Each structure stands twice: as C-alpha cells, then as structure tokens.
Amino acid sequence: MSGTSLDGLDIALCEFEVYDKSYNYSILNAKTISYSKHWKEKLTNVKNTSAEQYFKLNAEYGKFIAENINEFLKGVVEIPDAIASHGHTVFHQPQFGFSTQIGCGATIAAHTGITTVCDLRSLDVANGGQGAPLVPIGDKLLFGKYEACLNIGGIANISFDDKSGKRIAYDICEANMLLNYLAEKTGQDYDKGGDIARSGKVNSELLDKLNSQSYYSQTGAKSIGREWFEKTILPLVENNGIAIKDLLATSTEHIAQIIANDLGYKKNVLVTGGGAFNSFLMERIKAKTTCEIIIPETETINFKEALIFAFLGYLRLNEKVNTLSSVTGSKSDSVGGAVYLISKR
C-alpha cells in the first residue's frame, strides 16, 4: 500500500490462520520502498493530468509495484497465494460516487504471476458509503483486545466498538500530510521526532482557525482526502508570515488537540503509523488525555495498515465481509475488491 503522506510503498508478507472464527496473523517479512523524487512528483501531480496520462501512469505505477514485489519475494521459498494492493489514492470524493486508487491490479497480476485483489473501496462507495476507513474490520478481528486503534499517518483515523459492539471508525484530521508538507520547506522529508515543532511557539490565532474547521464537529461516517486538505488547511498555513518552526508547533498542537478530543475517556488506545515516532506529537496527545497510550513494536507501527490490507484481500478471496457499513455509512456490509485471477496450472 501507499499512504497519503507519500513516505513510500509498503510491502508485507503476511500469513493468516482462523480458529473457530478467531484469526491469528504473522508478518513474515516487510519493507518500505521510499519514493524517489520522480515518483513523489508523479503521484502528487497525477490529479492534474489528462485522462490519457492518468491511465498511462496507472499502468506504469502498477508495473512499479509489481517489480518491487518481485524483488521483495526473491529468496522466498513459497510464493504467496495472493497480493492485496490498495494502491495510492488520487481522488477521494465519495459524495460524487467515486474514490480512485492508482496502480493497475491487472498489471500487478500479469507481471508477478500472482492473483491480485485491488480496488477495495469502489463497491462501498457505489453502495452509498465513504469507502473509508477500511482498516477497522482488521482492528476488530486482529487487534480487538484494545479499546480503540488510532493510526496517525498522512491522515489520523480511529476505530472502536460502541456500547452495542458495533464497530465505529472515521478519519479524525490531517496529520503527517500537514507536518511533512511544512517540514519539506526546511529541506527535510519530515520533522524527525517533532524536534523542529518543539523549538517553535504556538500561534494562538492560527490554532483557533485550524481547530474551528466544520469537519471536526461532524458526526457519523466521515472521511477526508488530499482534496479536503488542499482546499481547507493549506490556505491557512501558507503565506501568513509565520515562521516554519512556529507553523509546525501550531500544527502539532492542533493535531494533538483534535485527536485528544476524539479519544474521550477510552481506557487504552493502540497507536500506529508514522506519527507514533513523533515523540513531541505523542507527548502533546498524552498531555491532553487520560487514555493509556500504547505504542507497539516498530514492525506493527510501520506495517499494521499493510497487514490489514492483506487481511482484506484474504477475506475477499474467502468471500467474507471485509467492509463494514457501520464504519462507512453504506447501505450494507460488503465483500469489496476486484480480483484478477492467475491460473495455477
């Protein structure tokens, strides 16, 4: 998979076992392939290309994914049963009936020789849902011992069971998408440990503007994408005369506040995603909540989402529900994903 923060392509080799409706998992191997400047620019700018250029890049990026999977699998004794590919989100506008991830699944299947599950969001969107978040069913079935699961990636999202046992989940706010954008203005890919933010001062006027966005007070199924970020958040942090370190300090405080608001009085919360490595952000979240914040081992932090997208592919191939209407707001649960089957003959 590839997240909105554009860190790189995550590949995880995963194994699943089921015992009386209970699932066990293992991450056998995992790797992140960092994007070159070339690929970062292509994936950032694809939304502005022509239809012809989009489909050309869709095939090109599918081949890029396949080549990296083939390299990753060198030396693996037993070839995986399937690939589950989320791809990279380009457009996310469920209100207009679409959510589009680039990275052609047919190309991946053809170049790897492995059955490929892809396009995991479209059925839910067509069914009236947000198509996001998709991870909560994995949170429930694989990480159910935690009261809530918080992922801080390009976008921060949360999932938890309500009092009736129904899974609830939604995107909370922008996160690394904003912090990385600002850090890049200093020549860094990201603000390591939140050190730049820690050296800055919070601008209360900007903080109030960031915190007052209407999305944060919406209830029910909701999700955000890069379009929302560019339209709503970027205009507030650009060309305002505030020093970058102060912008990072203010943005970190904003993200911590919005996340803490949504954690409420939960007893314990598992935190994964790149934001878990941002010690300053984690300090600010802990200062604003009474929840026990649990940060797992590095492998789970980095590859939990890739693991769960592999699990979604496993569920799809076994024709089991992998998308929850209680999370996305669609008309019904569904078994989402297009499948490109490769004959084993």
C-alpha positions as a Markdown table, in Angstrom:
| # | Residue | x | y | z |
|---|---|---|---|---|
| 1 | Met | 0.0 | 0.0 | 0.0 |
| 2 | Ser | 0.9 | 3.7 | -0.3 |
| 3 | Gly | -0.3 | 6.3 | 2.2 |
| 4 | Thr | -1.3 | 9.9 | 1.7 |
| 5 | Ser | 2.0 | 11.1 | 3.4 |
| 6 | Leu | 3.9 | 9.7 | 0.3 |
| 7 | Asp | 6.5 | 8.0 | 2.5 |
| 8 | Gly | 6.9 | 5.1 | 0.1 |
| 9 | Leu | 5.5 | 1.7 | -0.9 |
| 10 | Asp | 4.8 | -0.7 | 2.0 |
| 11 | Ile | 5.1 | -4.4 | 1.2 |
| 12 | Ala | 4.3 | -7.0 | 3.8 |
| 13 | Leu | 4.3 | -10.8 | 3.5 |
| 14 | Cys | 1.6 | -12.0 | 5.8 |
| 15 | Glu | 0.1 | -15.3 | 6.9 |
| 16 | Phe | -3.4 | -15.8 | 8.4 |
| 17 | Glu | -4.9 | -18.7 | 10.3 |
| 18 | Val | -8.5 | -19.0 | 11.5 |
| 19 | Tyr | -9.6 | -20.9 | 14.6 |
| 20 | Asp | -13.3 | -21.0 | 15.3 |
| 21 | Lys | -13.9 | -17.5 | 13.9 |
| 22 | Ser | -10.8 | -16.2 | 15.7 |
| 23 | Tyr | -7.9 | -15.0 | 13.5 |
| 24 | Asn | -4.2 | -15.2 | 14.1 |
| 25 | Tyr | -1.7 | -13.4 | 11.9 |
| 26 | Ser | 2.1 | -13.3 | 11.3 |
| 27 | Ile | 4.1 | -10.7 | 9.5 |
| 28 | Leu | 6.8 | -12.9 | 7.9 |
| 29 | Asn | 8.7 | -10.1 | 6.3 |
| 30 | Ala | 8.1 | -6.4 | 5.5 |
| 31 | Lys | 9.8 | -3.5 | 3.8 |
| 32 | Thr | 9.2 | 0.1 | 2.8 |
| 33 | Ile | 10.5 | 1.2 | -0.6 |
| 34 | Ser | 11.0 | 5.0 | -0.3 |
| 35 | Tyr | 9.7 | 7.0 | -3.2 |
| 36 | Ser | 12.2 | 8.8 | -5.4 |
| 37 | Lys | 11.7 | 12.4 | -6.2 |
| 38 | His | 10.4 | 11.3 | -9.6 |
| 39 | Trp | 7.7 | 9.1 | -8.1 |
| 40 | Lys | 6.7 | 11.7 | -5.4 |
| 41 | Glu | 6.2 | 14.3 | -8.1 |
| 42 | Lys | 4.2 | 11.9 | -10.4 |
| 43 | Leu | 1.9 | 10.7 | -7.6 |
| 44 | Thr | 1.4 | 14.3 | -6.3 |
| 45 | Asn | 0.7 | 15.8 | -9.7 |
| 46 | Val | -1.3 | 12.9 | -11.3 |
| 47 | Lys | -4.6 | 14.6 | -10.3 |
| 48 | Asn | -3.8 | 17.4 | -12.8 |
| 49 | Thr | -3.1 | 15.2 | -15.8 |
| 50 | Ser | -5.2 | 14.3 | -18.7 |
| 51 | Ala | -7.3 | 11.1 | -18.8 |
| 52 | Glu | -4.8 | 9.5 | -21.2 |
| 53 | Gln | -1.8 | 10.4 | -19.0 |
| 54 | Tyr | -3.7 | 9.1 | -15.9 |
| 55 | Phe | -4.2 | 5.7 | -17.4 |
| 56 | Lys | -0.7 | 5.6 | -18.7 |
| 57 | Leu | 0.6 | 6.3 | -15.2 |
| 58 | Asn | -1.9 | 3.8 | -13.7 |
| 59 | Ala | -0.2 | 1.0 | -15.8 |
| 60 | Glu | 3.3 | 2.4 | -15.1 |
| 61 | Tyr | 2.7 | 2.5 | -11.4 |
| 62 | Gly | 1.2 | -1.0 | -11.4 |
| 63 | Lys | 4.4 | -2.2 | -13.1 |
| 64 | Phe | 6.5 | -0.3 | -10.5 |
| 65 | Ile | 4.5 | -2.1 | -7.7 |
| 66 | Ala | 4.9 | -5.5 | -9.4 |
| 67 | Glu | 8.7 | -5.1 | -9.9 |
| 68 | Asn | 9.2 | -4.2 | -6.3 |
| 69 | Ile | 7.0 | -7.2 | -5.2 |
| 70 | Asn | 9.1 | -9.5 | -7.4 |
| 71 | Glu | 12.3 | -8.1 | -5.9 |
| 72 | Phe | 10.9 | -8.4 | -2.4 |
| 73 | Leu | 9.9 | -12.1 | -3.0 |
| 74 | Lys | 13.4 | -13.2 | -4.2 |
| 75 | Gly | 14.5 | -16.0 | -1.9 |
| 76 | Val | 11.0 | -16.7 | -0.6 |
| 77 | Val | 10.5 | -20.4 | -0.7 |
| 78 | Glu | 6.7 | -20.5 | -1.0 |
| 79 | Ile | 5.1 | -17.9 | -3.3 |
| 80 | Pro | 2.1 | -16.2 | -1.7 |
| 81 | Asp | -1.5 | -17.2 | -2.6 |
| 82 | Ala | -2.4 | -13.7 | -3.5 |
| 83 | Ile | -1.5 | -10.0 | -3.5 |
| 84 | Ala | -3.8 | -7.4 | -2.0 |
| 85 | Ser | -3.0 | -4.0 | -3.3 |
| 86 | His | -4.5 | -0.8 | -2.0 |
| 87 | Gly | -2.6 | 1.4 | -4.4 |
| 88 | His | -2.2 | 5.1 | -3.9 |
| 89 | Thr | -5.3 | 7.3 | -3.5 |
| 90 | Val | -5.6 | 10.0 | -6.2 |
| 91 | Phe | -9.2 | 11.1 | -5.9 |
| 92 | His | -11.5 | 10.6 | -2.9 |
| 93 | Gln | -14.9 | 12.1 | -3.5 |
| 94 | Pro | -17.5 | 9.7 | -2.2 |
| 95 | Gln | -20.1 | 12.4 | -2.2 |
| 96 | Phe | -19.9 | 12.2 | -6.0 |
| 97 | Gly | -19.7 | 8.4 | -6.1 |
| 98 | Phe | -16.0 | 7.7 | -6.5 |
| 99 | Ser | -12.7 | 7.0 | -4.7 |
| 100 | Thr | -9.8 | 6.2 | -7.0 |
| 101 | Gln | -6.6 | 4.5 | -6.3 |
| 102 | Ile | -3.8 | 4.4 | -8.9 |
| 103 | Gly | -1.8 | 1.2 | -9.5 |
| 104 | Cys | -3.4 | -1.2 | -12.1 |
| 105 | Gly | -4.2 | -4.5 | -10.5 |
| 106 | Ala | -4.2 | -6.4 | -13.8 |
| 107 | Thr | -0.7 | -5.1 | -14.4 |
| 108 | Ile | 0.4 | -6.3 | -11.0 |
| 109 | Ala | -1.1 | -9.7 | -11.5 |
| 110 | Ala | 0.4 | -10.1 | -15.0 |
| 111 | His | 3.9 | -9.0 | -14.0 |
| 112 | Thr | 4.0 | -11.1 | -10.8 |
| 113 | Gly | 2.0 | -14.1 | -11.9 |
| 114 | Ile | 0.1 | -13.9 | -8.6 |
| 115 | Thr | -3.7 | -13.4 | -8.2 |
| 116 | Thr | -4.3 | -9.8 | -7.2 |
| 117 | Val | -7.1 | -8.2 | -5.2 |
| 118 | Cys | -7.4 | -4.4 | -5.8 |
| 119 | Asp | -9.9 | -1.6 | -6.0 |
| 120 | Leu | -11.1 | -2.2 | -2.4 |
| 121 | Arg | -13.1 | 1.0 | -2.0 |
| 122 | Ser | -15.4 | 1.2 | -5.0 |
| 123 | Leu | -18.1 | -1.2 | -4.1 |
| 124 | Asp | -18.7 | 0.5 | -0.8 |
| 125 | Val | -18.8 | 3.9 | -2.4 |
| 126 | Ala | -21.3 | 2.7 | -5.0 |
| 127 | Asn | -23.3 | 1.4 | -2.1 |
| 128 | Gly | -23.6 | 4.9 | -0.7 |
| 129 | Gly | -20.6 | 4.7 | 1.7 |
| 130 | Gln | -17.5 | 6.7 | 2.2 |
| 131 | Gly | -15.3 | 3.8 | 1.1 |
| 132 | Ala | -13.2 | 4.6 | 4.2 |
| 133 | Pro | -11.8 | 3.8 | 6.6 |
| 134 | Leu | -11.3 | 0.2 | 5.6 |
| 135 | Val | -8.9 | -0.8 | 8.3 |
| 136 | Pro | -11.5 | -1.1 | 11.2 |
| 137 | Ile | -12.5 | -4.7 | 10.4 |
| 138 | Gly | -8.9 | -5.7 | 10.8 |
| 139 | Asp | -8.7 | -3.6 | 14.0 |
| 140 | Lys | -11.7 | -5.5 | 15.3 |
| 141 | Leu | -10.7 | -9.1 | 14.3 |
| 142 | Leu | -6.9 | -8.9 | 14.7 |
| 143 | Phe | -6.4 | -6.2 | 17.4 |
| 144 | Gly | -9.7 | -6.5 | 19.4 |
| 145 | Lys | -8.0 | -6.5 | 22.8 |
| 146 | Tyr | -7.5 | -2.8 | 22.6 |
| 147 | Glu | -10.4 | -0.4 | 23.3 |
| 148 | Ala | -9.5 | 1.7 | 20.3 |
| 149 | Cys | -7.0 | 1.7 | 17.5 |
| 150 | Leu | -5.5 | 5.1 | 16.4 |
| 151 | Asn | -3.5 | 5.3 | 13.2 |
| 152 | Ile | -1.5 | 8.5 | 12.7 |
| 153 | Gly | -0.4 | 8.6 | 9.0 |
| 154 | Gly | -1.0 | 11.2 | 6.4 |
| 155 | Ile | -4.4 | 11.3 | 8.0 |
| 156 | Ala | -5.2 | 10.3 | 11.5 |
| 157 | Asn | -8.1 | 7.8 | 11.9 |
| 158 | Ile | -9.6 | 5.9 | 14.8 |
| 159 | Ser | -11.8 | 2.8 | 15.2 |
| 160 | Phe | -13.5 | 1.3 | 18.3 |
| 161 | Asp | -16.6 | -0.6 | 19.3 |
| 162 | Asp | -19.6 | 1.3 | 20.6 |
| 163 | Lys | -21.6 | 0.0 | 23.6 |
| 164 | Ser | -23.6 | -2.4 | 21.4 |
| 165 | Gly | -20.4 | -3.9 | 20.0 |
| 166 | Lys | -20.8 | -2.3 | 16.6 |
| 167 | Arg | -17.5 | -1.0 | 15.1 |
| 168 | Ile | -17.3 | 2.7 | 14.6 |
| 169 | Ala | -14.5 | 4.4 | 12.7 |
| 170 | Tyr | -13.7 | 7.6 | 10.9 |
| 171 | Asp | -10.9 | 10.0 | 9.8 |
| 172 | Ile | -10.1 | 12.4 | 12.6 |
| 173 | Cys | -8.0 | 15.0 | 11.0 |
| 174 | Glu | -5.0 | 15.7 | 8.7 |
| 175 | Ala | -1.7 | 14.6 | 10.4 |
| 176 | Asn | 1.6 | 13.8 | 8.7 |
| 177 | Met | 0.2 | 15.2 | 5.4 |
| 178 | Leu | 0.4 | 18.6 | 7.0 |
| 179 | Leu | 3.5 | 18.1 | 9.2 |
| 180 | Asn | 5.6 | 16.7 | 6.3 |
| 181 | Tyr | 4.4 | 19.5 | 4.0 |
| 182 | Leu | 5.8 | 22.0 | 6.4 |
| 183 | Ala | 9.0 | 20.1 | 7.2 |
| 184 | Glu | 9.8 | 19.9 | 3.5 |
| 185 | Lys | 10.0 | 23.7 | 3.4 |
| 186 | Thr | 13.1 | 23.3 | 5.7 |
| 187 | Gly | 14.7 | 20.8 | 3.4 |
| 188 | Gln | 13.7 | 17.8 | 5.5 |
| 189 | Asp | 11.4 | 15.0 | 4.4 |
| 190 | Tyr | 9.7 | 15.1 | 7.8 |
| 191 | Asp | 10.2 | 16.6 | 11.2 |
| 192 | Lys | 12.1 | 13.8 | 13.0 |
| 193 | Gly | 10.8 | 13.3 | 16.5 |
| 194 | Gly | 9.0 | 16.6 | 16.2 |
| 195 | Asp | 12.2 | 18.5 | 17.0 |
| 196 | Ile | 11.5 | 21.5 | 14.8 |
| 197 | Ala | 8.0 | 21.8 | 16.2 |
| 198 | Arg | 9.3 | 21.5 | 19.7 |
| 199 | Ser | 11.6 | 24.5 | 19.1 |
| 200 | Gly | 8.7 | 26.7 | 17.9 |
| 201 | Lys | 5.9 | 28.6 | 19.6 |
| 202 | Val | 2.2 | 28.1 | 19.1 |
| 203 | Asn | 0.4 | 30.8 | 17.2 |
| 204 | Ser | -3.0 | 31.0 | 19.0 |
| 205 | Glu | -4.8 | 32.8 | 16.2 |
| 206 | Leu | -3.8 | 30.2 | 13.7 |
| 207 | Leu | -4.5 | 27.4 | 16.1 |
| 208 | Asp | -8.1 | 28.7 | 16.6 |
| 209 | Lys | -8.6 | 28.8 | 12.8 |
| 210 | Leu | -7.3 | 25.2 | 12.4 |
| 211 | Asn | -9.4 | 23.9 | 15.2 |
| 212 | Ser | -12.6 | 25.5 | 14.0 |
| 213 | Gln | -13.0 | 23.6 | 10.8 |
| 214 | Ser | -16.5 | 22.3 | 10.4 |
| 215 | Tyr | -15.4 | 18.7 | 9.6 |
| 216 | Tyr | -14.2 | 18.1 | 13.1 |
| 217 | Ser | -17.7 | 18.6 | 14.6 |
| 218 | Gln | -19.5 | 16.4 | 12.0 |
| 219 | Thr | -20.9 | 13.1 | 13.3 |
| 220 | Gly | -21.5 | 9.8 | 11.7 |
| 221 | Ala | -19.4 | 8.2 | 8.9 |
| 222 | Lys | -16.9 | 10.7 | 7.5 |
| 223 | Ser | -13.6 | 10.7 | 5.7 |
| 224 | Ile | -11.2 | 13.2 | 4.2 |
| 225 | Gly | -8.6 | 13.1 | 1.5 |
| 226 | Arg | -5.9 | 15.3 | -0.1 |
| 227 | Glu | -8.6 | 17.4 | -1.8 |
| 228 | Trp | -10.0 | 18.5 | 1.5 |
| 229 | Phe | -6.5 | 19.1 | 2.9 |
| 230 | Glu | -5.5 | 21.3 | 0.0 |
| 231 | Lys | -8.8 | 23.3 | -0.1 |
| 232 | Thr | -9.3 | 23.7 | 3.7 |
| 233 | Ile | -5.9 | 23.5 | 5.6 |
| 234 | Leu | -3.2 | 24.6 | 3.2 |
| 235 | Pro | -4.6 | 28.2 | 2.7 |
| 236 | Leu | -4.4 | 28.7 | 6.5 |
| 237 | Val | -0.7 | 27.8 | 6.7 |
| 238 | Glu | 0.6 | 29.3 | 3.5 |
| 239 | Asn | 1.8 | 32.9 | 3.0 |
| 240 | Asn | 0.9 | 34.1 | 6.5 |
| 241 | Gly | 4.3 | 35.3 | 7.6 |
| 242 | Ile | 4.6 | 32.8 | 10.4 |
| 243 | Ala | 8.0 | 31.0 | 10.8 |
| 244 | Ile | 8.1 | 27.4 | 9.8 |
| 245 | Lys | 9.1 | 26.2 | 13.3 |
| 246 | Asp | 6.0 | 28.1 | 14.7 |
| 247 | Leu | 3.8 | 26.6 | 12.0 |
| 248 | Leu | 5.0 | 23.1 | 12.9 |
| 249 | Ala | 4.5 | 23.9 | 16.6 |
| 250 | Thr | 0.9 | 25.2 | 16.0 |
| 251 | Ser | 0.0 | 22.3 | 13.6 |
| 252 | Thr | 1.3 | 19.7 | 16.1 |
| 253 | Glu | -0.7 | 21.3 | 18.9 |
| 254 | His | -3.8 | 21.4 | 16.6 |
| 255 | Ile | -3.5 | 17.7 | 15.6 |
| 256 | Ala | -2.9 | 16.6 | 19.2 |
| 257 | Gln | -6.0 | 18.6 | 20.4 |
| 258 | Ile | -8.3 | 17.2 | 17.7 |
| 259 | Ile | -7.1 | 13.6 | 18.3 |
| 260 | Ala | -7.4 | 14.0 | 22.1 |
| 261 | Asn | -10.9 | 15.3 | 21.8 |
| 262 | Asp | -11.9 | 12.1 | 19.9 |
| 263 | Leu | -10.1 | 9.8 | 22.3 |
| 264 | Gly | -12.5 | 10.8 | 25.1 |
| 265 | Tyr | -12.5 | 8.5 | 28.1 |
| 266 | Lys | -11.3 | 5.4 | 26.4 |
| 267 | Lys | -9.1 | 3.2 | 28.7 |
| 268 | Asn | -6.4 | 2.2 | 26.3 |
| 269 | Val | -5.5 | 3.1 | 22.7 |
| 270 | Leu | -3.1 | 1.3 | 20.3 |
| 271 | Val | -1.2 | 3.9 | 18.3 |
| 272 | Thr | 0.4 | 3.0 | 15.0 |
| 273 | Gly | 1.5 | 4.8 | 11.8 |
| 274 | Gly | 4.5 | 7.2 | 11.3 |
| 275 | Gly | 3.1 | 9.7 | 13.8 |
| 276 | Ala | 3.8 | 7.2 | 16.6 |
| 277 | Phe | 7.5 | 8.0 | 16.0 |
| 278 | Asn | 6.9 | 11.8 | 16.5 |
| 279 | Ser | 7.8 | 12.0 | 20.2 |
| 280 | Phe | 6.7 | 15.6 | 20.5 |
| 281 | Leu | 3.3 | 14.9 | 19.0 |
| 282 | Met | 2.8 | 11.9 | 21.3 |
| 283 | Glu | 3.8 | 14.0 | 24.3 |
| 284 | Arg | 1.2 | 16.6 | 23.4 |
| 285 | Ile | -1.5 | 13.9 | 22.9 |
| 286 | Lys | -0.7 | 12.3 | 26.2 |
| 287 | Ala | -0.9 | 15.7 | 28.0 |
| 288 | Lys | -4.4 | 16.2 | 26.7 |
| 289 | Thr | -6.0 | 12.8 | 27.5 |
| 290 | Thr | -6.3 | 10.3 | 30.4 |
| 291 | Cys | -6.1 | 7.3 | 28.0 |
| 292 | Glu | -3.3 | 4.8 | 28.3 |
| 293 | Ile | -1.4 | 5.3 | 25.0 |
| 294 | Ile | 0.1 | 2.1 | 23.8 |
| 295 | Ile | 2.9 | 2.2 | 21.2 |
| 296 | Pro | 3.7 | -1.3 | 20.0 |
| 297 | Glu | 7.0 | -2.7 | 18.4 |
| 298 | Thr | 8.3 | -1.0 | 15.3 |
| 299 | Glu | 7.1 | -3.6 | 12.9 |
| 300 | Thr | 3.5 | -3.1 | 14.0 |
| 301 | Ile | 3.8 | 0.7 | 13.9 |
| 302 | Asn | 5.1 | 0.6 | 10.4 |
| 303 | Phe | 3.2 | -2.2 | 8.8 |
| 304 | Lys | -0.2 | -2.6 | 10.6 |
| 305 | Glu | -2.1 | -1.0 | 7.7 |
| 306 | Ala | -0.3 | -3.2 | 5.1 |
| 307 | Leu | -1.1 | -6.2 | 7.3 |
| 308 | Ile | -4.7 | -5.3 | 7.4 |
| 309 | Phe | -5.0 | -4.6 | 3.7 |
| 310 | Ala | -3.5 | -8.1 | 3.2 |
| 311 | Phe | -6.3 | -9.3 | 5.6 |
| 312 | Leu | -8.9 | -7.5 | 3.5 |
| 313 | Gly | -7.6 | -9.4 | 0.5 |
| 314 | Tyr | -7.8 | -12.7 | 2.4 |
| 315 | Leu | -11.4 | -12.0 | 3.4 |
| 316 | Arg | -12.3 | -11.1 | -0.2 |
| 317 | Leu | -10.9 | -14.3 | -1.6 |
| 318 | Asn | -12.8 | -16.3 | 1.0 |
| 319 | Glu | -16.0 | -14.3 | 0.2 |
| 320 | Lys | -16.3 | -12.9 | 3.7 |
| 321 | Val | -17.3 | -9.4 | 4.7 |
| 322 | Asn | -14.3 | -7.0 | 4.6 |
| 323 | Thr | -16.1 | -3.6 | 4.6 |
| 324 | Leu | -18.4 | -2.5 | 7.5 |
| 325 | Ser | -21.4 | -0.3 | 6.8 |
| 326 | Ser | -21.3 | 0.8 | 10.5 |
| 327 | Val | -18.0 | 2.5 | 9.6 |
| 328 | Thr | -18.5 | 3.8 | 6.1 |
| 329 | Gly | -22.2 | 4.6 | 6.2 |
| 330 | Ser | -23.1 | 2.5 | 3.2 |
| 331 | Lys | -26.4 | 0.6 | 2.8 |
| 332 | Ser | -24.9 | -2.7 | 3.9 |
| 333 | Asp | -21.7 | -4.6 | 4.7 |
| 334 | Ser | -19.9 | -5.8 | 1.6 |
| 335 | Val | -17.2 | -8.1 | 0.2 |
| 336 | Gly | -15.2 | -5.4 | -1.6 |
| 337 | Gly | -12.4 | -5.7 | -4.1 |
| 338 | Ala | -11.8 | -6.6 | -7.8 |
| 339 | Val | -9.9 | -9.8 | -8.3 |
| 340 | Tyr | -7.5 | -10.7 | -11.2 |
| 341 | Leu | -7.1 | -14.4 | -11.1 |
| 342 | Ile | -4.0 | -16.1 | -12.2 |
| 343 | Ser | -4.4 | -19.8 | -13.2 |
| 344 | Lys | -2.3 | -22.2 | -11.1 |
| 345 | Arg | -2.0 | -24.7 | -14.0 |
